Amino acid sequence: MDASQQLILLILGCTIALFLWGRWRHDVVALAALMACVLTGLTPAADAFVGFGHPAVITVAAVLILSKGLQTTGAVEALAQRALPKRGGLLSLAVLTLLGACLSAFMNNVGAMALLMPLALQLSAREGLPPGRVLMPLAFGTILGGMTTLIGTPPNLIVAGFRARQDLGSFGMFDFTPVGLSVALGGVIFVVCTARWLVPKRAQPDVGSFDTGTYLTEVHIDADSKADGKTLAEVEQLLEDNDAQIVGMVRNDFRVTAPQPRRVLRAGDILVIEAEPEGLGASLTRLGLKLEEAVAPSNQDKADEDSNNAEKEPSAAQDSAAAGAEPSQPVTDPAGEQNSEADKAKEQQKEKDSKLSVSDEITVQELAVQPSASILGRSASDIQLRTRFGINLLAISRQGHRSIRRLRWTDIQAGDVLLMQGSPEAISGFASEYGCVPLAPRSILIPDRRKALYAVSIMLGAIALAAFGILPAAVAFMAGVLGYMLTRVIPLRRIYEAVDWPIIVLLAALMPMAAAMADTGAADLLAQTLLQHFAQGNAIIALTLMLVVTMTLSDFMNNAATAAVMCPIALSVASQLGVNPDSFLMAVAIGASCAFLTPIGHQNNTLILGPGGFRFGDYWRLGLPLEILVVLISIPMLLWAWPL
């Protein structure tokens, strides 16, 4: 072992130790390892940052953006609402877990888990199950689903990148499917059937960030809505699954506070519903409803606002006259030129505000009304919320009270929480002027059918381009990101917020270090040690060891980092045995994706730690048998799909 090999192995050992310690974030550790390689001369300075341009890194960034679009537009929420059965505990759990696996095959698995978690909690409450017994199968299912396609999880992209670097060509979109799908199906069936006995029963702690109570909001029934033609009782039955209820309705501007359950709804009706903030989007999606205040204002609405203002303008003029002020407009010519110019200026201002209202930079924000706010006692119509600020009042949360008329005419009170939709600048300006305080951001999904259709179409198009080899995966998915930008599926300002930059830095920083392991011969040395002392020259034993070692490392360190560390070793083992390197690369891909023993092995495991009430040692009870099952399924499938 020469000095360069000793040095790179020392850096590798320190890097793995720091990953396991967890004191510093993984991207910081990866950058430190990269700088150590550069400063010691193991990596040329000119090649230090080539990883940032690697196709695998570009593809990961693009897939994260595309996944965010599917999430924020409500496309996945709509799919989940249609797919889940309404009754049956085991069947519902199986469908939910399988849906999570399918989604994570084509979008970021953390995003898929975050989207389905509220449904999992609803299912646990509906069936009287401990939350953990639904959350853990779902988390494991989304992890398993990611290994079935090239874009399902970062380790697959890293493995494909290392194969391409060896001039063997990159893996295709569905090259991972034969082995990955077998493992995923077997794993999903196992966790669904055994979760009842292997997942410990834990009480769910109170993990809410803050409680604003339920929202009272108005929803508009369109001609193509599922609610059109249904009775109120039928609609209420559908809303119950999302903890929402109807508390009133409006027909022909007449508000009914206690509508009859047998009343048949029709297009144009407005329902007043009470819903939890997190369930608001699901309620809209289930029935194809639209928030009334998000619909373009009708001529009558504008006339109402104008009449409100007209009532106030004469009184203002009278006050001015009483104070001896000069009238601003000549009284001798009421229809004169100056009035015309004023009207023209007013129209121009309305046009400007209208443009703001349809701005592509749209966000949803909760604002709390302070006791000293200047909006107290005034309504959205009074202050011309739409025309002046270009924002919509979507809902009001007023705990313990339901005596709210139409939203736009409701007087705001201290302590109200307002759900506002508009550009960040407009909402910030309104909050500053009227004394409202923005609350901490949280996920309140307001579905957008048009953008959801764009998001799904663009995602499917990108997958098709990559799957049929028309474009390389990185180019195909980056073209999809361009499609998002052109169609404004995600506002341009927020397009890069969808990227998990620590993961990107981690991948880009570890690639030069992995190259240094190969260049110095350190990877060959480790492979030789593994073969001589453990596998003893047997290719099948070596393949099994590669899978188990990768899986064990992935339980304690980031899965992308595990794949980047193990790929050079896998290639060296295959080279020394004279067997197919694809078998060993696929073993690394499977092992790096299967982290089921600890809450830190994968982000999805971490997501359920609090809501499920789990402890650190709760995961292995289901995770260890699952990892054994993965090995038992993977090895025969690897030997069949990728013969040695």
VEXTI-750105 format. One record per residue (C-alpha): residue in three letters; residue number from 1; x, y, z. Coordinates in steps of 0.001 Angstrom, whole numbers, plus 500000, padded with zeros to 6 digits. Layout:
BEGIN
  code  pos       u       v       w
   ALA  NUM       X       Y       Z
...
! end
This chain:
BEGIN
  code  pos       u       v       w
   MET    1  500000  500000  500000
   ASP    2  501622  503229  498849
   ALA    3  501259  506714  500370
   SER    4  498473  507880  498052
   GLN    5  496400  504801  498852
   GLN    6  496910  505300  502569
   LEU    7  495919  508944  502243
   ILE    8  492706  508350  500280
   LEU    9  491670  505518  502617
   LEU   10  492319  507789  505608
   ILE   11  490127  510511  504056
   LEU   12  487454  507916  503219
   GLY   13  487500  506529  506763
   CYS   14  487197  510005  508291
   THR   15  484382  510870  505879
   ILE   16  482368  507753  506778
   ALA   17  482997  508370  510489
   LEU   18  481729  511947  510186
   PHE   19  478668  510760  508252
   LEU   20  477885  508287  511008
   TRP   21  478540  510817  513785
   GLY   22  476053  513228  512284
   ARG   23  477467  516301  513990
   TRP   24  477780  518142  510665
   ARG   25  475424  518076  507729
   HIS   26  476323  515598  504974
   ASP   27  477088  518249  502347
   VAL   28  479554  519935  504706
   VAL   29  481324  516611  505283
   ALA   30  481423  515903  501531
   LEU   31  482884  519340  500763
   ALA   32  485519  518841  503471
   ALA   33  486455  515480  501938
   LEU   34  486718  517062  498488
   MET   35  488933  519881  499756
   ALA   36  491149  517338  501549
   CYS   37  491591  515427  498273
   VAL   38  492464  518630  496412
   LEU   39  494894  519939  499043
   THR   40  496725  516612  499249
   GLY   41  497038  516403  495471
   LEU   42  494825  513332  495097
   THR   43  492348  515309  492959
   PRO   44  493633  517906  490451
   ALA   45  492337  521385  491268
   ALA   46  490996  521702  487722
   ASP   47  488777  518647  488299
   ALA   48  487539  519593  491766
   PHE   49  484110  520745  490638
   VAL   50  483458  518596  487588
   GLY   51  480857  516740  489645
   PHE   52  478517  519722  489478
   GLY   53  478215  519187  485740
   HIS   54  477781  515417  485944
   PRO   55  474585  514160  484233
   ALA   56  473518  512300  487389
   VAL   57  473643  515495  489439
   ILE   58  471738  517458  486781
   THR   59  469094  514734  486581
   VAL   60  468583  514689  490363
   ALA   61  468053  518470  490400
   ALA   62  465614  518323  487470
   VAL   63  463586  515466  488994
   LEU   64  463269  517361  492285
   ILE   65  461794  520347  490422
   LEU   66  459405  518198  488398
   SER   67  458281  516400  491582
   LYS   68  457577  519715  493265
   GLY   69  455280  520695  490415
   LEU   70  453270  517484  490761
   GLN   71  452983  518186  494478
   THR   72  452042  521872  494503
   THR   73  449483  521708  491681
   GLY   74  447467  519007  493434
   ALA   75  448045  516346  490750
   VAL   76  449168  513698  493243
   GLU   77  446469  514665  495730
   ALA   78  443815  514128  493036
   LEU   79  445277  510720  492164
   ALA   80  445369  509651  495796
   GLN   81  441769  510693  496427
   ARG   82  440591  508622  493466
   ALA   83  442732  505575  494208
   LEU   84  442132  505018  497918
   PRO   85  439147  502834  498866
   LYS   86  436641  504370  501243
   ARG   87  436472  501404  503605
   GLY   88  438592  498409  504648
   GLY   89  441642  498828  506880
   LEU   90  444037  496279  505363
   LEU   91  442926  496986  501788
   SER   92  443272  500749  502297
   LEU   93  446743  500301  503803
   ALA   94  447777  498074  500878
   VAL   95  446519  500546  498270
   LEU   96  448116  503505  500065
   THR   97  451490  501755  500357
   LEU   98  451375  500559  496744
   LEU   99  450418  504055  495594
   GLY  100  453396  505462  497491
   ALA  101  455693  502927  495800
   CYS  102  454318  503763  492345
   LEU  103  454637  507519  492864
   SER  104  458198  507275  494176
   ALA  105  459214  505409  491016
   PHE  106  458712  508599  489006
   MET  107  459089  511404  491511
   ASN  108  461238  512179  494525
   ASN  109  460351  509588  497182
   VAL  110  460525  512156  499988
   GLY  111  457980  514280  498099
   ALA  112  455732  511241  497631
   MET  113  455938  510478  501352
   ALA  114  455164  514076  502337
   LEU  115  452119  514111  500057
   LEU  116  450648  510871  501350
   MET  117  451344  511375  505060
   PRO  118  448096  513327  505692
   LEU  119  446128  510539  503988
   ALA  120  447929  507983  506150
   LEU  121  446986  509865  509315
   GLN  122  443366  510127  508127
   LEU  123  443346  506380  507472
   SER  124  444720  505610  510940
   ALA  125  442067  507791  512571
   ARG  126  439277  506304  510443
   GLU  127  440244  502699  511166
   GLY  128  441276  503261  514790
   LEU  129  444888  502231  514133
   PRO  130  448000  503631  515815
   PRO  131  449472  506177  513355
   GLY  132  452814  504348  513236
   ARG  133  451253  501163  511886
   VAL  134  450182  503083  508787
   LEU  135  453126  505479  508530
   MET  136  455947  502903  508697
   PRO  137  454590  500671  505883
   LEU  138  454048  503800  503784
   ALA  139  457585  505069  504448
   PHE  140  459118  501702  503586
   GLY  141  456894  501405  500516
   THR  142  458025  504762  499122
   ILE  143  461664  503767  499685
   LEU  144  461130  500436  497902
   GLY  145  459374  502056  494943
   GLY  146  462285  504372  494247
   MET  147  464584  501535  493199
   THR  148  462416  500494  490237
   THR  149  463444  503212  487736
   LEU  150  466484  505278  486841
   ILE  151  464995  508483  488321
   GLY  152  463326  506926  491355
   THR  153  466195  507595  493759
   PRO  154  469632  509286  493639
   PRO  155  471629  506032  494126
   ASN  156  470292  504710  490804
   LEU  157  471471  507839  489016
   ILE  158  474880  507648  490682
   VAL  159  475289  503994  489701
   ALA  160  474306  504821  486126
   GLY  161  476844  507662  486124
   PHE  162  479680  505395  487264
   ARG  163  478805  502858  484589
   ALA  164  478939  505562  481932
   ARG  165  482326  506725  483236
   GLN  166  483721  503233  482590
   ASP  167  482693  503561  478912
   LEU  168  480040  500890  479412
   GLY  169  477169  503262  478634
   SER  170  474561  504507  481098
   PHE  171  471692  502398  482392
   GLY  172  468327  503099  480759
   MET  173  465129  504287  482430
   PHE  174  463782  500791  483105
   ASP  175  466990  498749  483397
   PHE  176  466458  498768  487173
   THR  177  462885  497488  486870
   PRO  178  463299  493659  486737
   VAL  179  465156  493458  490052
   GLY  180  463735  496603  491643
   LEU  181  460112  495752  490883
   SER  182  460466  492228  492275
   VAL  183  461983  493551  495487
   ALA  184  459419  496358  495755
   LEU  185  456404  494074  495281
   GLY  186  457716  491499  497732
   GLY  187  458588  494202  500237
   VAL  188  455223  495973  499984
   ILE  189  453308  492733  500489
   PHE  190  455501  491878  503478
   VAL  191  455185  495221  505296
   VAL  192  451419  495442  504725
   CYS  193  450812  491920  506032
   THR  194  453175  492049  509023
   ALA  195  452962  495685  510177
   ARG  196  450203  494782  512637
   TRP  197  452601  492544  514588
   LEU  198  456056  493994  513870
   VAL  199  455411  497752  514219
   PRO  200  455255  498718  517911
   LYS  201  452113  500455  519100
   ARG  202  453010  504017  519992
   ALA  203  450849  506993  520921
   GLN  204  451046  509979  518593
   PRO  205  452474  513056  520327
   ASP  206  451094  516526  519824
   VAL  207  453287  517726  516975
   GLY  208  451268  520580  515544
   SER  209  453314  523682  514819
   PHE  210  450426  525970  515717
   ASP  211  446669  525738  515840
   THR  212  444563  528211  513917
   GLY  213  441384  526178  514295
   THR  214  439243  525345  511294
   TYR  215  438767  527616  508294
   LEU  216  435418  528841  507067
   THR  217  435588  529268  503322
   GLU  218  433335  529530  500298
   VAL  219  433544  527081  497409
   HIS  220  431988  527530  493987
   ILE  221  430210  524683  492172
   ASP  222  431004  524616  488460
   ALA  223  429092  522748  485779
   ASP  224  431790  520051  485629
   SER  225  432021  519656  489409
   LYS  226  431152  516298  490985
   ALA  227  428879  518144  493399
   ASP  228  426598  519352  490585
   GLY  229  423352  517356  490817
   LYS  230  424174  515748  494176
   THR  231  422242  516388  497366
   LEU  232  423805  518184  500309
   ALA  233  423756  514923  502282
   GLU  234  425767  513135  499566
   VAL  235  428344  515925  499420
   GLU  236  428671  516021  503208
   GLN  237  429303  512274  503233
   LEU  238  432233  512751  500819
   LEU  239  433637  515665  502818
   GLU  240  433575  513771  506113
   ASP  241  436662  511762  505124
   ASN  242  438651  515020  505058
   ASP  243  437204  516334  508348
   ALA  244  435211  519002  506524
   GLN  245  431538  519896  506832
   ILE  246  428999  522191  505180
   VAL  247  427738  525001  507419
   GLY  248  425792  527028  504867
   MET  249  425137  527731  501211
   VAL  250  424418  530664  498916
   ARG  251  422065  530532  495947
   ASN  252  421199  533628  493922
   ASP  253  422874  535821  496557
   PHE  254  420572  534383  499246
   ARG  255  422396  532726  502147
   VAL  256  420875  529658  503770
   THR  257  422392  528968  507194
   ALA  258  420851  525515  507734
   PRO  259  420165  524038  504286
   GLN  260  418063  520901  504005
   PRO  261  420152  517705  503451
   ARG  262  417852  516714  500553
   ARG  263  418440  519966  498669
   VAL  264  419938  519264  495236
   LEU  265  422981  521367  494376
   ARG  266  423482  522917  490963
   ALA  267  426131  524879  489087
   GLY  268  426519  528396  490413
   ASP  269  425732  527507  494027
   ILE  270  428232  528493  496703
   LEU  271  428877  526256  499708
   VAL  272  430251  527538  503002
   ILE  273  432433  524758  504386
   GLU  274  434417  524361  507578
   ALA  275  437705  522463  507169
   GLU  276  441066  521941  508804
   PRO  277  443866  523864  507032
   GLU  278  445666  520700  505896
   GLY  279  442427  519119  504638
   LEU  280  441254  522137  502689
   GLY  281  442947  521141  499424
   ALA  282  441757  517528  499695
   SER  283  438170  518714  500138
   LEU  284  438391  520815  496988
   THR  285  440029  518049  494972
   ARG  286  437557  515338  495965
   LEU  287  434542  517210  494579
   GLY  288  436199  519305  491885
   LEU  289  435301  522537  493700
   LYS  290  436915  525942  493388
   LEU  291  437449  528518  496088
   GLU  292  434881  531213  495439
   GLU  293  437280  534070  496067
   ALA  294  439848  532532  493695
   VAL  295  437326  532697  490834
   ALA  296  437523  535789  488637
   PRO  297  435135  538429  489988
   SER  298  431868  538841  488139
   ASN  299  430506  542167  486923
   GLN  300  428075  542114  489812
   ASP  301  430923  541682  492289
   LYS  302  432716  544670  490800
   ALA  303  429515  546675  490911
   ASP  304  429111  545815  494585
   GLU  305  432617  547080  495342
   ASP  306  432022  550235  493305
   SER  307  428733  550911  495114
   ASN  308  430481  550442  498453
   ASN  309  433089  552984  497445
   ALA  310  430475  555319  495989
   GLU  311  428684  555373  499342
   LYS  312  431897  556463  501043
   GLU  313  433078  559026  498473
   PRO  314  430149  561492  498933
   SER  315  430639  561480  502663
   ALA  316  434318  562209  502160
   ALA  317  433488  565076  499825
   GLN  318  431004  566472  502349
   ASP  319  433624  566294  505074
   SER  320  436015  568242  502869
   ALA  321  433423  570885  502134
   ALA  322  432571  571187  505792
   ALA  323  436210  571807  506543
   GLY  324  436312  574609  503956
   ALA  325  438528  572704  501547
   GLU  326  438551  573442  497848
   PRO  327  436827  570711  495855
   SER  328  439305  568753  493791
   GLN  329  437004  568605  490733
   PRO  330  435256  571658  489116
   VAL  331  431566  571685  490031
   THR  332  430657  573720  486953
   ASP  333  431406  570826  484582
   PRO  334  430733  567471  486220
   ALA  335  431155  565616  482936
   GLY  336  434118  567669  481897
   GLU  337  437595  566810  480757
   GLN  338  439141  566476  484195
   ASN  339  436562  563912  485258
   SER  340  437274  561982  482062
   GLU  341  440987  562041  482798
   ALA  342  440335  560837  486322
   ASP  343  438192  557994  485019
   LYS  344  440894  557090  482530
   ALA  345  443522  557055  485267
   LYS  346  441247  554894  487388
   GLU  347  440800  552404  484545
   GLN  348  444555  552276  483985
   GLN  349  445070  551571  487666
   LYS  350  442470  548799  487512
   GLU  351  444263  547256  484545
   LYS  352  447522  547396  486455
   ASP  353  445945  545780  489492
   SER  354  444315  543158  487283
   LYS  355  447725  542196  485952
   LEU  356  448954  541827  489495
   SER  357  446023  539587  490342
   VAL  358  446944  537112  487642
   SER  359  450651  537288  488349
   ASP  360  452565  534084  487934
   GLU  361  454269  534682  491295
   ILE  362  451344  533325  493306
   THR  363  451604  532049  496863
   VAL  364  449246  531175  499708
   GLN  365  449966  532787  503073
   GLU  366  448277  532825  506477
   LEU  367  448041  536214  508203
   ALA  368  447049  536796  511828
   VAL  369  445136  540002  512580
   GLN  370  446642  541995  515467
   PRO  371  444452  543725  518094
   SER  372  445700  547117  516889
   ALA  373  445256  546373  513169
   SER  374  443683  549098  511045
   ILE  375  441575  546524  509206
   LEU  376  439447  545794  512290
   GLY  377  435754  546245  511575
   ARG  378  436337  546422  507806
   SER  379  435754  543803  505129
   ALA  380  437650  542756  502002
   SER  381  435083  544630  499940
   ASP  382  435501  547786  502060
   ILE  383  439223  548009  501363
   GLN  384  438931  546822  497725
   LEU  385  441272  543918  498439
   ARG  386  441228  542617  494880
   THR  387  441446  545845  492927
   ARG  388  443941  547616  495181
   PHE  389  446270  544759  496089
   GLY  390  445546  542053  493509
   ILE  391  445088  539397  496211
   ASN  392  442229  537110  497225
   LEU  393  440825  536333  500665
   LEU  394  440347  532568  500423
   ALA  395  439206  531759  503945
   ILE  396  438879  533052  507495
   SER  397  439658  531111  510661
   ARG  398  437705  532445  513625
   GLN  399  437840  529936  516448
   GLY  400  434558  529152  518099
   HIS  401  432444  531307  515752
   ARG  402  430499  530550  512614
   SER  403  428530  533774  512313
   ILE  404  430322  534719  509117
   ARG  405  428388  536086  506123
   ARG  406  429889  536177  502661
   LEU  407  433677  536344  502974
   ARG  408  434081  539594  501063
   TRP  409  431533  541338  503284
   THR  410  432651  539898  506617
   ASP  411  434090  542398  509082
   ILE  412  437550  541347  510235
   GLN  413  438103  540912  513970
   ALA  414  441214  540766  516150
   GLY  415  442646  537269  516316
   ASP  416  441260  536187  512935
   VAL  417  443592  534212  510685
   LEU  418  443215  535105  507019
   LEU  419  444196  532738  504215
   MET  420  445414  535003  501407
   GLN  421  446384  534201  497813
   GLY  422  448492  536518  495658
   SER  423  452010  537648  494889
   PRO  424  454413  537737  497854
   GLU  425  454933  541498  497423
   ALA  426  451197  542208  497379
   ILE  427  450525  540105  500485
   SER  428  453489  541678  502276
   GLY  429  452273  545160  501351
   PHE  430  448770  544423  502580
   ALA  431  450047  542928  505852
   SER  432  452262  545936  506491
   GLU  433  449563  548498  505737
   TYR  434  446756  546895  507721
   GLY  435  448609  545433  510714
   CYS  436  448635  541696  510012
   VAL  437  451399  539248  510932
   PRO  438  452436  536409  508566
   LEU  439  452401  533005  510243
   ALA  440  455083  530369  509748
   PRO  441  454714  528725  506330
   ARG  442  453034  525332  506204
   SER  443  451673  523116  503474
   ILE  444  448175  524296  502540
   LEU  445  447511  522880  499106
   ILE  446  445187  524808  496822
   PRO  447  444794  522614  493720
   ASP  448  445031  524099  490236
   ARG  449  443540  521776  487621
   ARG  450  445104  523509  484610
   LYS  451  448603  523552  486071
   ALA  452  448197  519985  487327
   LEU  453  447460  518889  483754
   TYR  454  450546  520739  482527
   ALA  455  452690  519156  485252
   VAL  456  451551  515600  484514
   SER  457  451895  516032  480741
   ILE  458  455401  517484  480998
   MET  459  456531  514783  483438
   LEU  460  455192  511991  481209
   GLY  461  456814  513587  478169
   ALA  462  460204  513773  479894
   ILE  463  459942  510146  481029
   ALA  464  459056  509053  477489
   LEU  465  461998  510953  475974
   ALA  466  464394  509280  478394
   ALA  467  462790  505813  478282
   PHE  468  462885  505522  474479
   GLY  469  466428  506857  474270
   ILE  470  465431  509939  472273
   LEU  471  467359  512146  474687
   PRO  472  469760  511413  477575
   ALA  473  468001  511420  480945
   ALA  474  469645  514669  482089
   VAL  475  468623  516495  478895
   ALA  476  465093  515041  478880
   PHE  477  464304  516050  482441
   MET  478  465939  519442  482140
   ALA  479  463722  519989  479072
   GLY  480  460823  519190  481396
   VAL  481  462039  521896  483789
   LEU  482  462067  524324  480858
   GLY  483  458479  523276  480145
   TYR  484  457578  524095  483749
   MET  485  459147  527513  483359
   LEU  486  457303  528300  480127
   THR  487  453929  527167  481478
   ARG  488  454540  528654  484950
   VAL  489  453656  525403  486697
   ILE  490  455988  526660  489428
   PRO  491  456583  530428  489679
   LEU  492  459977  531331  488254
   ARG  493  461034  532833  491562
   ARG  494  460445  529524  493325
   ILE  495  461696  527119  490668
   TYR  496  465092  526616  492326
   GLU  497  463625  526411  495824
   ALA  498  462425  522920  494847
   VAL  499  466023  521685  494610
   ASP  500  467486  520015  497707
   TRP  501  470851  521778  497409
   PRO  502  472618  519821  500193
   ILE  503  471981  516621  498194
   ILE  504  473323  518256  495007
   VAL  505  476484  519421  496789
   LEU  506  476902  515982  498368
   LEU  507  476741  514192  495022
   ALA  508  478964  516668  493196
   ALA  509  481618  516683  495946
   LEU  510  481887  512916  496398
   MET  511  482323  512090  492715
   PRO  512  485906  513433  492436
   MET  513  486778  511614  495668
   ALA  514  485420  508355  494240
   ALA  515  487489  508955  491105
   ALA  516  490576  509426  493296
   MET  517  489884  506050  494945
   ALA  518  489920  504402  491540
   ASP  519  492949  506335  490243
   THR  520  495140  505563  493271
   GLY  521  494216  501876  493273
   ALA  522  492600  502088  496721
   ALA  523  489335  500669  495412
   ASP  524  491185  497686  493945
   LEU  525  492959  497143  497263
   LEU  526  489666  497092  499209
   ALA  527  488128  494777  496636
   GLN  528  491073  492385  496873
   THR  529  490819  492316  500667
   LEU  530  487089  491592  500459
   LEU  531  487629  488761  497985
   GLN  532  490532  487090  499781
   HIS  533  489297  487222  503360
   PHE  534  485539  486871  502965
   ALA  535  484367  485786  499525
   GLN  536  487405  483587  498870
   GLY  537  487046  484055  495135
   ASN  538  483357  483024  494943
   ALA  539  481451  485501  492773
   ILE  540  478012  484807  494287
   ILE  541  479323  485237  497851
   ALA  542  481080  488426  496761
   LEU  543  477839  489721  495216
   THR  544  475926  488953  498424
   LEU  545  478596  490653  500543
   MET  546  478468  493728  498294
   LEU  547  474700  493967  498785
   VAL  548  474834  493437  502565
   VAL  549  477740  495845  503175
   THR  550  476065  498548  501060
   MET  551  472751  498025  502832
   THR  552  474406  498234  506254
   LEU  553  476230  501455  505418
   SER  554  473031  502959  504023
   ASP  555  471303  502389  507364
   PHE  556  473691  504836  509010
   MET  557  474758  507282  506294
   ASN  558  473155  509061  503356
   ASN  559  472128  506645  500590
   ALA  560  473651  508799  497832
   ALA  561  476944  508942  499732
   THR  562  476833  505173  500217
   ALA  563  476378  504582  496491
   ALA  564  479208  506970  495607
   VAL  565  481581  505226  498042
   MET  566  480673  501663  497048
   CYS  567  480554  502004  493238
   PRO  568  484352  502036  492718
   ILE  569  484732  499044  495044
   ALA  570  482001  497145  493176
   LEU  571  483681  497769  489820
   SER  572  487041  496610  491191
   VAL  573  485562  493408  492661
   ALA  574  483878  492573  489352
   SER  575  487094  493313  487444
   GLN  576  489239  491072  489655
   LEU  577  486711  488236  489453
   GLY  578  486357  488703  485703
   VAL  579  482544  488820  485917
   ASN  580  479788  491155  484721
   PRO  581  480211  494547  486491
   ASP  582  476506  495336  486003
   SER  583  475554  492676  488563
   PHE  584  477670  494368  491238
   LEU  585  476559  497884  490298
   MET  586  472933  496788  490559
   ALA  587  473675  495236  493971
   VAL  588  475010  498621  495101
   ALA  589  471893  500362  493755
   ILE  590  469580  497975  495628
   GLY  591  471611  498048  498843
   ALA  592  471948  501833  498923
   SER  593  468169  502223  498537
   CYS  594  467259  499806  501346
   ALA  595  467703  501602  504652
   PHE  596  465116  500231  507078
   LEU  597  466912  499737  510409
   THR  598  467188  503308  511709
   PRO  599  465335  506621  511495
   ILE  600  468458  508305  510086
   GLY  601  469057  505949  507171
   HIS  602  466534  507663  504914
   GLN  603  464619  510948  505070
   ASN  604  461286  509116  504865
   ASN  605  462168  507224  508040
   THR  606  462946  510527  509729
   LEU  607  459640  512072  508570
   ILE  608  457574  509511  510493
   LEU  609  459637  509553  513693
   GLY  610  457546  512267  515387
   PRO  611  454050  511680  513932
   GLY  612  454360  507947  514589
   GLY  613  455658  508451  518128
   PHE  614  458591  506139  517352
   ARG  615  461844  505598  519215
   PHE  616  465226  505008  517585
   GLY  617  465057  501258  518200
   ASP  618  461547  500727  516811
   TYR  619  462557  500464  513164
   TRP  620  464566  497240  513200
   ARG  621  461604  495084  514224
   LEU  622  460060  495477  510772
   GLY  623  463217  496685  509028
   LEU  624  465499  493712  509780
   PRO  625  463150  491016  508405
   LEU  626  462505  493289  505429
   GLU  627  466235  493638  504693
   ILE  628  466662  489854  504930
   LEU  629  463773  489486  502473
   VAL  630  465422  492011  500147
   VAL  631  468611  489917  500091
   LEU  632  466685  486689  499475
   ILE  633  464807  488213  496527
   SER  634  467615  490346  495106
   ILE  635  470394  487770  494686
   PRO  636  468399  485290  492517
   MET  637  466909  488170  490509
   LEU  638  470333  489754  489981
   LEU  639  471744  486450  488771
   TRP  640  468786  486062  486402
   ALA  641  468543  489622  485055
   TRP  642  472291  490379  485071
   PRO  643  474102  487027  484751
   LEU  644  477647  486867  486044
! end
